[in-house]
Amino acid sequence: MRKWFVAFIVACLVVPISHVHAVSRELVGKCGHWLDDALDVGWSRSDLSKLDYIMWRESRCFPRVFNSSDPNGGSGGLLQINQFWCLPNKYNPSGWLQSQGILNSCKQLLIPRVNLEAGLAIFEYSEERNGNGWQPWGK
């Protein structure tokens, strides 16, 4: 018991309190450790609960998950973003996500912050065009 208490006290001293964001205390969720990054890239607090659910359903919170069986080159990352969004096409010769300045290659979808930023751009695109930002994830 004493060793545990000492380890706890040391951990509290090592981790600055400024790094414990409010989101960590109010909404832990299954993928809670990614929610501060989601806020940092621009996701709304009101969307965090649904975002947490989507990350869990799509990747079990593992950022380097890739599903090659999805059409259009597969889907990857926390939000399992389909490579359709970053592959060249007649409207976006370098890819839609590249035209938004979010990434340079589809491989970057496996970087958590890039994936969350790409997901937000897709969410906003769908919200603007369909009135439902979650539509690309079937919600």
Protein Blocks (a to p, Z undefined) as FASTA:
>chain_A
ZZmmmmmmmmmmmmcfklmcfklmmonojmlmmmmmmmmnopafklmmmmmmmmmmmnno
pakbccfkbghhiaedjkopafklmgccfklmnojklmnopambfklmmpmklmmmmmmm
mmmmmmmmnopaklmnoZZ
